[in-house]
Amino acid sequence: MGCRDVISKCRIFNTCKEYLLFKAVYKAHECQIRYCSDRCATTDTNRIVKGASSRFSAVYNPKDVESSWYNWWEKQGYFLPNTAATAKPYSMVLPPPNVTGSLHLGHALTCTIQDVLARWHRMLGHSVVWVPGMDHAGIATQVVVEKKLWQEQKLTRHDIGRDRFMEEVWRWKEEKGKLIAAQLRRLGLSLDWSKEMFTLDPVQSEAVTEGFVRLFDADLIYRANSLVNWSCCLQSAISDIEVNFKEVKGATAINVPGYVEPVEFGVLTNFAYKLCDRDGEIVVSTTRPETMLGDTAVAVHPLDSRYKSLIGEHVWHPFREQRIPVICDDFVDPDLGTGAVKITPAHDSVDFEVGKRHNLEMVSVINEKGELNEKCGVFSNLKRFEGRKCIVEQLAALDLLRGKQNHTMKVPFCSRSGDVIELLVKPQWFVNVNEMAYRALRAVQEGELKIDPPEFEKTWYDWLHDVRDWCVSRQLWWGHQIPAYECSSIMNLQSSIWVAARSVDEARHKAARRLNVLESDILSVRQDVDVLDTWFSSALFPFSALGWPEKTDKYYPLTLMETGHDILFFWVARMVMLGAQLTGQLPFKNILLHGIICDSQGRKMSKSLGNVVFPEDIISGISLEDLNLQAHKHFESGLLSASELEKTLDGQMKMFPKGIAECGADALRFTLCSANIKSHFITFDVQQCHANKLFCNKIWQASKYTRMHLERFPAALCCDLDTSRGDLSKLDRWILSRLAHMVSEVNKALGTSDFHFATSALKTFLYSEFCDIYLETTKPVVKGPDVQAAVMACRTLLGCLDTAIHALSPFMPFVTEELYQHLPHLEGHHCSESIIVAPYPTSQQWEVWRDVNLENEVQLMINMISAVRRLKTRHSIRDKPEVHIVTSSALEQEVYSEHLLVMKALAGCGDIVLSAYESPVQRDSCVSEAVGPSGCVHLVVKVVCFVSVHGQLL
């Protein structure tokens, strides 16, 4: 009979005797059978069904452990909400990663934090919904596909046309979407894949259309000619928060896309406008001479005596050959520069407002491609920064140049393309967010919405207090086409109106009502070709993913929104604003923000620094050669520029000269959670991942040791710990007290999302207290003649290990599942099919085992052992020294006397002598160190070693 046959015939064991008999009969098959008093079937059946080996490997191998569990978890439906749960539902959405490429460590941090919370709450009995999704990332995805298209075929999107380009993007999305989904599974994320969303799928597109239409009908969306941040490289508008500013102090050459030579910034150019009707001039200054072609006025302060007589006069524009007025406005600072300011309403945000106040002409002189347009005369068709140089030369030739000087300024860059932003007047769609922003601000002020860590409340207030209307239109091809229609009627073909609608028919109906004509009179219905800002669809995700615009299910509002603090306004504030507006309630009541991942040197991970690390490289390990090959592939696919490739190759050589060793997903997850996630920046060191892989092996070996001795003492399984309380030794009760402390600390830390406290408590208990101390104390016990003591030790080993891996499971799901399936259970302990759905240990369950006095007593012994070890190391003592403990405390003498055998074994020493007075040995033949509060300890070998009991060197 084979192992599979044995398992297929296994029964539910009603008594310990029946269990032991069965195990004895089939011992040769090396089948681990689990005895459960609650009539639970053996879990080896599940292991064989999923294809995992029933053998317990001698060493921990993350690849073997993590290779098959996820598919089994997913097949069993463990990630679906538990409809029978009585506890309050717990819901989150995964911040949808962009389909621009693969996940990086920042994504891994977000995913791990959320998965720990999801698994913890699932084990606490909550019905958990955690919705996965991916973002189409309009600008970012279009840019990377365009780069790929140019890299491979030397074609632009305009060369191949919109339809074919969209096919290319969808092909990219399918490829990268599968890769990202595989990465999420590789990390062990317990996502409800039945609810997976993509922001461009039909359901999400319907929600986006509905949201836009409702906002438009509520007069919260409008179309206007306004000054927008224009990326000439993307040929699209971008929002204010997608603009990065770089400060330059004086003349600085900067590389700009589309220019062979660097462009100079940080220079103030002074030039003169001549008065038209009399002699004289007004000198103005600018950092952008090219925009002077669009100047329509010169402004001065109304109280500036230098220019008071010139107000109302005109100066001569030397290139447009037009008169432009001298106006007065309070915004001018008379003490800044010459006190006169050139006004370019079409290319400057302040000037735009001045232009509206004074009814100035808006003269646009730069086109969408970043070239000087047809209004620029001899400068037409020049690139804007090439035109700058020519204009300055012409000003000098006309004797109008009045000098240059270094100037500190902030240069605006597109965060997507790296291009210098140009301010252009364009017809765009805007969301009026004033009232929505006020509600979001008040929600935090009044405590209805909580932000953790609270220091980000100030950021929240600052952003929302002075928020500008949100430009939501983008001149792209990839994205949600704006559901707005320009309509005109037969009654007035010269004018048209805009309506928002769910379809062409609805647009015609709305237009007819507004124009007071028949629907048949509407001759033209044209949908806007622009697409919506990606953040618009992302802002709807918390409720669109849960059924909106139909009725949202019981999991809305979300329990928690967890994400990086760098997108607090990009995404979180917009979710709050639109969620409250469209659903009538906040989309969530709690916000948890984590920091930005940095490398071991404290530098933010970025392609420009070449220090980006991918999760799968840490999980599986990778050689330096393969790292470099991977970088070249990213370059070929458009994900890296030539300069970024160079920096990446250089960075990899410096950081990983020998490649990255295999660490596994569990070690990566534990490492990410071991940092204070609420810090502004989070330092990540791959070496810590390797250390946590060794931590996994430590637990593995402890489990192997426990299994081995449970086979020798199977009676240990027949009672639970509560029943055995009176038979436990002091050290048994000590480790159970420390277990209770660990369970309390971990639950408390998880409740406040201080994961680093939880991982520290787990590692301290499992590594130091359980493995390094308690397990070692059991070795002489299981070898000794006292069978009852050995049984109690084995029972305690299993009870601690089983509870600890339950507590560890949210952080390390793979190794804990593997150990859970290989370890038997004590009688009376709940037996679940998987550790995922097993109950989480709680403080209430374990607080009865806490004994602080006993912990203090045992700590005396531990301190002495540590001191002996330190002295041996410090003085290179390899033999087993004789130890003399000198203390005036009767209690300490009693403690040491009771644990002499344990102390000898763990300290690696010979005989231990206890006395209440100073040893007569010669001091010059001793070394010593403090250990406790009331005396001193001496170590004696060929060289005599003294250790005091105070913790200080004598």
Residue pairs with C-beta under 8 A, 6 or more apart in sequence:
1 29
2 29
3 29
3 30
3 31
3 48
3 54
4 48
6 26
6 29
6 31
7 31
7 42
7 44
7 45
7 48
8 45
10 22
10 33
10 41
10 42
10 44
10 45
11 22
12 36
12 39
12 40
12 41
13 19
13 22
13 35
13 36
14 39
16 35
16 715
16 717
16 718
16 827
19 33
19 35
19 714
19 717
20 714
22 33
23 33
23 714
26 33
30 54
30 55
31 44
31 54
32 44
32 54
32 56
32 707
32 822
32 824
33 42
33 44
33 824
34 40
34 42
34 43
34 44
34 824
34 825
34 831
35 717
35 824
35 825
35 827
36 825
36 829
36 831
37 827
37 828
38 830
38 831
40 831
43 821
43 831
43 833
44 54
44 821
46 72
46 821
46 833
46 834
47 53
47 54
47 821
48 54
49 72
50 68
50 69
50 71
50 72
50 75
51 68
52 68
52 69
52 818
52 821
56 703
56 704
56 707
56 822
57 64
58 704
59 697
59 700
60 693
60 696
60 697
60 699
60 700
60 701
60 815
62 619
62 662
62 663
62 664
62 665
62 666
62 667
62 693
62 696
62 814
62 815
63 620
63 662
63 664
65 664
65 666
65 814
65 815
65 818
66 186
66 188
66 619
66 664
66 665
66 666
66 814
69 188
69 813
69 814
69 817
69 818
70 185
70 186
70 188
73 79
73 190
73 817
73 834
73 836
74 185
74 193
76 833
76 834
78 122
78 190
78 834
78 836
78 837
79 130
79 190
79 191
79 192
79 193
80 192
80 194
81 89
81 127
81 128
81 129
81 192
81 555
82 122
82 126
82 127
82 128
82 837
83 127
85 125
85 126
85 127
86 125
87 124
87 125
87 126
87 127
88 126
89 126
89 127
89 128
89 129
89 554
89 555
89 559
90 117
90 118
90 121
90 122
90 126
90 127
90 128
90 129
90 559
90 560
91 128
91 129
91 130
91 131
91 546
91 555
91 556
91 558
91 559
92 114
92 117
92 118
92 129
92 130
92 131
92 558
92 559
92 560
92 561
92 562
93 130
93 131
93 133
93 541
93 542
93 545
93 558
93 561
94 110
94 111
94 114
94 130
94 131
94 132
94 133
94 184
94 189
94 191
95 110
95 562
95 563
95 564
95 567
95 571
96 132
96 133
96 134
96 135
96 197
96 199
96 538
96 541
97 103
97 107
97 134
97 135
97 180
98 134
98 135
98 136
98 137
98 140
98 141
99 134
99 135
99 136
99 137
99 141
99 172
99 173
99 176
99 177
99 180
100 137
100 140
100 141
100 144
100 176
100 639
101 144
101 176
101 634
101 637
101 639
102 176
102 179
102 180
102 183
102 614
102 616
103 111
103 180
103 183
103 184
103 614
103 615
104 597
104 605
104 612
104 613
104 614
104 615
105 597
105 605
105 612
105 613
105 614
105 615
105 672
105 684
106 564
106 596
106 597
106 605
107 183
107 615
108 187
108 615
108 668
108 672
109 564
109 594
109 597
109 672
109 677
109 682
110 562
110 563
110 564
110 594
111 184
111 187
111 189
112 187
112 668
112 669
112 672
112 673
113 562
113 592
113 594
113 672
113 673
113 677
113 753
113 755
114 130
114 189
114 562
115 130
115 187
115 188
115 189
115 190
115 669
115 810
115 813
116 669
116 673
116 750
116 755
116 810
116 811
117 560
117 562
117 750
117 753
117 810
118 128
118 130
118 190
119 190
119 809
119 810
119 813
119 836
120 750
120 810
120 840
121 128
122 128
122 190
122 836
122 837
123 806
123 809
123 810
123 836
123 837
123 838
123 839
123 840
124 839
124 840
124 842
125 839
128 190
129 192
129 195
129 546
129 555
130 189
130 190
130 191
130 192
131 191
131 192
131 195
131 196
131 197
131 545
131 546
132 181
132 184
132 189
132 191
132 192
132 193
132 195
132 196
132 197
133 196
133 197
133 198
133 199
133 541
133 545
134 177
134 180
134 197
134 198
134 199
135 199
135 534
135 537
135 538
136 173
136 198
136 199
136 200
136 478
136 479
136 534
136 537
137 534
138 474
138 476
138 478
138 479
138 531
138 532
138 533
138 534
139 234
139 236
139 238
139 242
139 416
139 474
139 476
139 534
140 416
140 534
141 169
141 172
141 173
141 478
142 157
142 169
142 234
142 476
142 477
142 478
143 234
143 416
143 417
144 172
144 637
144 638
144 639
145 165
145 168
145 169
145 172
145 478
145 638
146 156
146 157
146 638
147 638
148 172
148 637
148 638
149 155
149 156
149 157
149 160
149 165
149 168
149 638
150 156
150 638
151 636
151 637
151 638
152 636
157 165
157 477
160 168
162 477
165 477
166 477
166 478
169 477
169 478
173 198
177 198
183 615
183 616
184 191
186 615
186 616
186 619
186 665
187 615
187 619
187 665
187 668
187 669
188 665
188 666
188 669
188 813
188 814
190 813
190 836
195 545
195 546
197 203
197 204
197 541
197 544
197 545
198 204
199 208
199 534
199 537
199 538
199 541
200 479
200 480
200 537
203 544
204 537
204 540
204 544
204 545
205 480
206 549
207 537
207 540
207 543
207 544
207 548
207 549
208 480
208 483
208 532
208 536
208 537
208 540
208 544
209 480
209 483
209 502
210 502
210 548
210 549
211 536
211 540
211 544
211 549
211 578
211 582
212 221
212 482
212 483
212 484
212 500
212 532
212 536
213 483
213 500
213 501
213 502
214 582
215 221
215 431
215 578
215 581
215 582
216 484
216 499
216 500
217 500
218 581
219 432
220 431
220 432
220 436
220 581
221 429
221 430
221 431
221 432
221 472
221 500
222 429
222 430
222 432
223 427
223 428
223 429
223 430
223 484
223 498
224 427
224 428
224 430
225 425
225 426
225 427
226 352
226 425
226 426
226 428
226 430
226 471
227 346
227 347
227 348
227 349
227 352
227 423
227 424
227 425
228 237
228 238
228 423
228 424
228 425
228 426
228 428
228 471
229 237
229 238
229 239
229 240
229 242
229 243
229 412
229 414
229 421
229 423
229 471
230 236
230 237
230 238
230 368
230 421
230 422
230 423
230 424
230 426
231 237
231 238
231 414
231 416
231 417
231 419
231 421
231 422
232 258
232 368
232 369
232 370
232 384
232 419
232 422
233 257
233 258
233 370
233 414
233 417
233 418
233 419
234 414
234 416
234 417
234 419
234 475
234 476
235 368
235 369
235 475
236 474
236 475
236 476
237 426
237 428
237 471
237 473
237 474
237 475
238 414
238 415
238 416
238 421
238 474
239 470
239 471
239 533
239 535
240 468
241 569
241 570
242 414
242 415
242 416
243 412
243 413
243 414
243 415
243 421
244 412
244 413
244 414
244 415
245 410
245 411
245 412
245 413
246 254
246 410
246 411
246 413
247 408
247 409
247 410
247 411
248 254
248 265
248 266
248 408
248 409
248 410
248 411
249 266
249 406
249 408
250 266
250 267
250 406
250 407
250 408
251 264
251 265
251 266
251 267
251 406
252 264
252 265
252 266
253 262
253 263
253 264
254 262
254 263
254 264
254 265
254 411
254 420
255 262
255 263
256 262
256 263
256 385
256 419
256 420
257 417
257 418
257 419
258 370
258 383
258 419
259 383
259 385
259 386
263 385
263 420
265 287
265 409
265 411
266 287
266 406
266 407
266 408
266 409
267 287
267 404
267 405
267 406
267 407
268 285
268 286
268 287
268 337
268 404
268 405
268 406
268 407
269 285
269 286
269 287
269 289
269 392
269 395
269 401
269 404
270 283
270 284
270 285
270 337
270 338
270 401
270 402
270 403
270 404
270 405
271 283
271 284
271 286
271 289
271 292
271 395
271 400
271 401
271 402
272 281
272 282
272 283
272 284
272 400
272 402
273 281
273 282
273 283
273 284
273 298
273 315
273 316
273 317
273 318
273 324
273 342
273 400
274 280
274 281
274 315
274 316
274 318
274 400
275 281
275 282
275 310
275 313
275 314
275 315
275 316
276 313
276 314
276 315
276 316
276 323
277 313
277 314
278 313
280 310
281 315
282 298
282 300
282 307
282 310
282 315
282 326
282 338
282 340
283 338
283 340
283 402
284 298
284 337
284 338
284 340
284 341
284 342
285 337
285 338
286 292
286 342
287 407
287 409
288 347
288 388
289 388
289 391
289 392
289 395
290 365
290 366
290 372
290 384
290 385
290 387
290 388
290 391
291 344
291 347
291 348
291 365
291 366
292 319
292 342
292 344
292 391
293 319
293 320
293 363
293 365
293 372
293 375
293 376
293 379
293 387
293 391
294 344
294 345
294 346
294 347
294 363
294 364
294 365
294 366
294 375
295 317
295 324
295 342
295 343
295 344
295 363
296 324
296 343
296 344
296 345
296 355
296 360
296 361
296 362
296 363
297 324
297 325
297 326
297 327
297 342
297 343
297 354
297 355
297 358
297 360
298 315
298 324
298 325
298 326
298 327
298 340
298 341
298 342
298 343
299 326
299 327
299 328
299 329
299 331
299 332
299 340
299 341
299 343
299 354
300 306
300 307
300 310
300 311
300 326
300 327
300 328
300 329
300 332
300 334
300 339
300 340
300 341
301 307
301 328
301 329
301 330
301 332
301 333
301 334
301 339
302 308
302 311
302 328
302 329
302 330
303 334
304 332
304 334
304 339
306 334
306 339
307 326
307 328
307 339
307 340
310 326
311 326
311 327
311 328
312 325
312 326
313 325
313 326
314 323
314 324
314 325
314 326
315 323
315 324
315 326
316 322
316 323
316 324
317 323
317 324
318 394
318 395
318 398
318 400
319 376
319 377
319 378
319 379
319 391
319 394
320 363
320 375
320 377
327 343
327 354
327 358
327 360
329 354
329 357
329 358
331 350
331 354
332 339
332 340
332 341
333 339
343 351
343 354
343 355
343 360
344 351
344 363
345 351
345 352
345 354
345 355
345 356
345 360
345 361
345 362
345 363
345 425
346 352
346 355
346 362
346 363
346 364
346 365
346 424
346 425
347 364
347 365
347 366
347 422
347 423
347 424
348 423
349 423
352 362
352 423
352 425
354 360
355 361
355 362
362 425
363 375
364 373
364 375
364 424
364 425
365 372
365 373
365 375
365 376
366 372
366 373
366 384
366 422
366 424
367 373
368 424
368 475
370 383
370 384
370 419
370 422
371 381
371 382
371 383
371 384
372 379
372 380
372 381
372 382
372 383
372 384
372 387
373 380
374 380
376 382
376 387
379 387
379 390
379 391
382 390
384 422
392 401
395 401
411 420
412 420
412 421
413 419
413 420
413 421
414 420
414 421
428 471
428 473
429 471
429 472
429 473
429 482
429 484
429 528
429 530
430 469
430 470
430 471
430 472
431 469
431 470
431 472
431 536
432 469
433 467
433 469
433 470
433 577
434 467
434 469
436 577
436 578
436 580
436 581
437 464
437 465
437 467
437 573
437 577
438 464
439 577
439 580
440 449
440 460
440 464
440 573
440 576
440 577
440 580
441 460
441 461
441 464
441 465
443 449
443 576
443 580
443 586
444 450
444 451
444 457
444 460
444 461
445 461
448 586
448 589
449 576
449 586
449 588
449 589
449 590
449 591
450 589
450 590
450 591
451 457
451 460
451 591
451 593
452 590
452 591
452 592
452 593
452 678
452 753
453 593
453 678
456 565
456 568
456 593
459 565
459 568
459 569
460 568
460 573
463 568
463 569
463 573
464 573
470 533
470 574
471 533
472 532
472 533
472 536
473 482
473 528
473 530
473 531
473 532
473 533
474 530
474 531
474 532
474 533
474 534
475 530
476 530
476 531
477 531
478 531
479 531
479 532
479 534
480 531
480 532
480 536
480 537
481 527
481 528
481 529
481 530
481 531
481 532
482 527
482 528
482 530
482 531
482 532
483 500
483 501
483 502
483 527
484 498
484 499
484 500
484 501
484 527
484 528
485 498
485 499
485 500
485 501
485 504
485 507
485 511
485 525
485 526
485 527
485 528
486 496
486 497
486 498
486 524
486 525
486 526
486 528
487 496
487 497
487 498
487 499
487 507
487 508
487 511
487 515
487 522
487 524
487 525
487 526
488 495
488 496
488 497
488 522
488 523
488 524
489 511
489 512
489 515
489 517
489 521
489 522
489 523
490 517
490 521
490 522
490 523
491 515
491 517
491 521
492 515
493 523
496 524
497 511
497 514
497 515
499 507
499 510
499 511
499 514
501 507
501 509
501 510
504 525
504 527
507 525
507 527
508 519
508 522
508 525
509 519
511 522
511 525
512 518
512 519
512 521
512 522
515 521
515 522
535 570
535 571
535 574
536 574
537 544
538 571
538 574
538 575
539 571
539 574
539 575
539 577
539 578
539 579
540 548
540 575
540 578
540 579
540 582
541 575
542 556
542 557
542 558
542 561
542 575
542 579
542 587
542 588
543 552
543 556
543 579
543 582
543 583
543 587
546 552
546 553
546 555
546 556
547 553
547 556
548 556
548 582
548 583
552 583
556 583
556 587
557 579
557 585
557 586
557 587
557 588
557 589
558 587
558 588
559 588
559 589
559 590
560 588
560 590
560 591
560 592
561 572
561 575
561 587
561 588
561 590
561 591
561 592
562 591
562 592
562 593
562 594
563 571
563 572
563 591
563 592
563 593
563 594
564 593
564 594
564 595
564 596
565 593
565 594
565 595
565 596
565 680
566 596
568 591
568 593
572 591
575 587
575 588
576 586
576 587
579 585
579 586
579 587
579 588
580 586
580 587
592 753
593 678
594 677
594 678
594 682
595 676
595 677
595 678
595 679
595 680
595 681
595 682
596 604
596 680
596 681
596 682
597 604
597 605
597 682
597 684
598 604
598 605
598 681
598 682
598 683
598 684
599 605
599 611
599 613
599 655
599 683
599 684
600 655
600 683
600 684
600 685
600 686
600 687
602 681
602 683
603 609
603 611
604 681
605 611
605 612
605 613
605 684
606 612
607 640
607 641
607 644
607 647
607 648
608 643
608 644
608 647
609 647
609 651
610 644
610 646
610 647
610 648
610 649
610 650
610 651
610 652
611 651
611 655
612 648
613 660
613 684
613 686
614 630
615 665
615 668
617 627
617 630
617 660
618 660
618 663
618 668
618 686
618 689
619 662
619 663
619 664
619 665
619 668
620 662
621 659
621 660
621 661
621 662
621 663
622 630
622 659
622 660
623 659
624 652
624 653
624 656
624 657
624 658
624 659
625 659
626 659
627 652
627 656
627 659
627 660
628 649
628 652
631 640
631 645
631 648
631 649
631 652
632 645
634 640
634 645
634 648
635 641
635 642
635 644
635 645
640 648
655 686
656 686
660 686
661 690
662 693
663 686
663 689
663 690
663 692
663 693
664 693
664 696
664 814
664 815
665 814
666 692
666 696
666 811
666 812
666 813
666 814
666 815
667 689
667 690
667 692
667 693
667 695
667 696
667 812
668 689
669 811
669 812
669 813
670 692
670 695
670 759
670 811
670 812
671 684
671 688
671 689
671 692
672 684
673 755
673 756
673 758
673 759
673 811
674 688
674 692
674 755
674 756
674 759
674 760
674 763
675 682
675 683
675 684
675 756
676 682
676 754
676 756
677 753
677 755
677 756
678 753
678 754
695 763
695 766
695 767
696 812
696 815
698 766
698 767
698 771
699 766
699 771
699 801
699 804
699 805
699 808
699 815
699 819
700 815
700 819
701 771
702 766
702 770
702 771
702 775
702 797
702 801
703 801
703 819
703 822
703 823
705 775
705 797
706 794
706 797
706 798
706 801
706 823
707 822
707 823
707 824
709 778
709 782
709 790
709 793
709 794
709 797
710 716
710 717
710 794
710 797
710 798
710 824
712 782
712 790
712 794
713 782
713 787
713 790
713 791
713 794
715 791
716 791
716 792
716 794
716 795
716 798
716 826
717 795
717 798
717 824
717 825
717 826
717 827
718 827
719 795
719 826
719 827
719 828
720 799
720 826
720 827
720 828
720 829
721 728
721 736
721 795
721 796
721 799
721 826
722 828
723 828
724 792
724 795
727 788
727 792
728 736
728 792
728 796
729 781
729 789
729 792
729 793
730 854
730 857
730 858
730 898
731 774
731 777
731 858
731 899
731 902
732 792
732 793
732 796
733 849
733 851
733 854
734 774
734 851
734 854
734 855
734 858
735 769
735 770
735 773
735 774
735 796
735 800
736 796
736 799
736 800
736 849
737 849
737 850
737 851
737 852
737 854
737 855
738 765
738 769
738 770
738 855
739 765
739 770
739 799
739 800
739 803
739 804
739 846
739 849
740 843
740 846
740 847
740 848
740 849
740 850
741 761
741 765
741 850
741 855
742 761
742 762
742 764
742 765
742 804
742 807
743 803
743 807
743 841
743 842
743 843
743 845
743 846
744 843
744 846
744 847
744 850
745 757
745 758
745 761
746 758
746 761
746 762
746 807
747 840
747 841
747 842
747 843
748 757
748 843
749 755
749 756
749 757
749 758
749 761
750 758
750 810
755 811
758 811
759 811
762 804
762 807
762 808
762 811
765 804
766 804
766 808
770 800
770 801
770 804
773 862
773 906
774 796
774 797
774 800
775 797
776 905
776 906
777 902
777 905
777 906
778 793
778 794
778 796
778 797
779 905
780 901
780 902
780 905
781 789
781 790
781 793
782 790
782 793
782 794
784 790
795 826
798 823
798 824
798 825
798 826
799 826
801 819
801 823
802 820
802 823
802 825
802 826
802 829
803 841
803 846
805 816
805 819
805 820
805 823
805 835
806 816
806 820
806 835
806 838
806 839
806 840
806 841
807 840
807 841
808 816
809 816
809 817
809 820
809 835
809 836
809 838
809 840
813 835
813 836
816 835
817 834
817 835
817 836
820 834
820 835
820 838
825 831
830 838
830 839
832 838
832 839
857 891
857 895
858 895
858 899
860 892
860 895
860 896
860 931
860 932
861 895
861 896
861 899
861 902
861 903
863 931
863 932
863 951
864 885
864 896
864 903
864 907
864 931
864 932
864 937
864 947
864 949
865 903
865 906
865 907
866 931
867 929
867 930
867 931
867 937
867 947
867 951
868 881
868 883
868 907
868 908
868 909
868 937
868 939
868 945
868 947
869 907
869 908
870 929
871 877
871 927
871 928
871 929
871 939
871 945
871 947
872 878
872 881
872 908
872 939
872 945
874 927
875 927
875 943
875 945
877 939
877 941
877 943
877 945
879 941
879 942
880 908
880 909
880 910
880 941
881 909
881 910
881 939
881 940
881 941
881 943
881 945
882 909
882 910
882 911
882 912
882 913
882 939
882 940
882 941
883 903
883 907
883 909
883 910
883 911
883 912
883 913
883 937
883 938
883 939
883 940
883 945
883 947
884 912
884 913
884 915
884 919
884 921
884 937
884 938
884 939
884 940
884 946
885 892
885 893
885 896
885 912
885 913
885 914
885 915
885 935
885 937
885 938
885 949
886 915
886 916
886 917
886 918
886 919
886 935
886 936
886 937
886 938
886 949
887 893
887 896
887 914
887 916
887 932
887 934
887 935
887 936
887 937
887 949
888 916
888 934
888 935
889 932
889 933
889 934
889 935
889 949
892 932
892 934
892 935
892 949
893 914
893 916
896 903
896 912
896 914
897 914
900 912
903 909
903 912
904 910
904 911
904 912
909 939
910 941
913 919
913 940
916 935
918 936
919 938
919 940
919 946
921 938
921 940
921 944
922 944
923 946
925 943
925 944
926 938
926 939
926 940
926 943
926 944
926 945
926 946
927 939
927 943
927 944
927 945
927 946
928 936
928 937
928 938
928 939
928 945
928 946
928 947
928 948
928 953
928 954
929 946
929 947
929 948
929 951
929 952
929 953
929 954
930 936
930 947
930 948
930 949
930 950
930 951
930 952
930 953
930 954
931 937
931 947
931 948
931 949
931 950
931 951
932 948
932 949
932 950
932 951
933 949
933 950
934 949
935 948
935 949
935 950
936 946
936 947
936 948
936 949
936 950
936 954
937 946
937 947
937 948
937 949
938 944
938 945
938 946
938 947
939 945
939 946
939 947
946 954
948 954
